[in-house]
């Protein structure tokens, strides 16, 4: 699906928690990290909606979000950006960045 900035902001505002995973099919790191991020959210943070977005298909939105490298991850809570990572991130660091705001919202 292609998003524009207005549609994306409207979507984020309509959800409690969203994790954007910006990737490209030719990115080996993206393809390796993706299932691990999905599993992390499914097991520890089930109330976060994960959105997989192709960086090429959504090039304009990626640029507007200042996501200049992939994989790109942006975590939103209550419509506000909480955390972002451009490029490689460890699962431990990602879990740590999500855990506190998540616990405040859902536990």
Residue pairs with C-beta under 8 A, 6 or more apart in sequence:
2 57
2 58
3 11
3 53
3 58
3 61
4 60
4 61
5 61
5 64
8 61
8 65
11 18
11 51
12 18
12 76
12 79
13 79
15 49
15 76
15 79
16 47
16 77
16 78
16 105
16 106
17 45
17 47
17 48
17 49
17 75
17 76
17 77
17 78
17 102
17 105
17 106
18 48
18 49
18 50
18 51
18 75
18 76
19 37
19 41
19 48
19 49
19 50
19 51
19 73
19 74
19 75
19 76
19 98
20 51
20 53
20 65
20 72
20 73
20 74
20 75
20 76
21 34
21 37
21 50
21 51
21 52
21 53
21 71
21 72
21 73
22 53
22 55
22 58
22 62
22 65
22 67
22 70
22 71
22 72
22 73
22 74
23 30
23 31
23 34
23 52
23 53
23 54
23 55
23 70
23 71
23 72
24 30
24 54
24 55
24 56
24 70
25 31
25 54
27 70
27 71
29 70
29 71
29 88
30 70
30 71
33 71
33 88
33 89
34 52
34 71
36 91
37 50
37 73
37 91
37 94
38 50
40 91
40 94
40 95
41 48
41 50
44 95
44 99
45 98
45 102
47 102
47 105
47 106
48 75
48 98
48 102
53 61
53 62
55 62
55 67
55 70
55 72
62 68
62 72
65 72
65 74
67 74
67 84
67 86
68 86
69 86
69 87
70 86
70 87
71 85
71 87
71 88
71 89
72 84
72 85
72 86
72 87
73 83
73 84
73 85
73 89
73 94
74 81
74 83
74 84
75 81
75 82
75 83
75 84
75 97
75 98
75 101
76 82
77 101
77 102
77 105
78 105
82 97
82 98
82 101
83 97
83 98
85 93
85 94
85 97
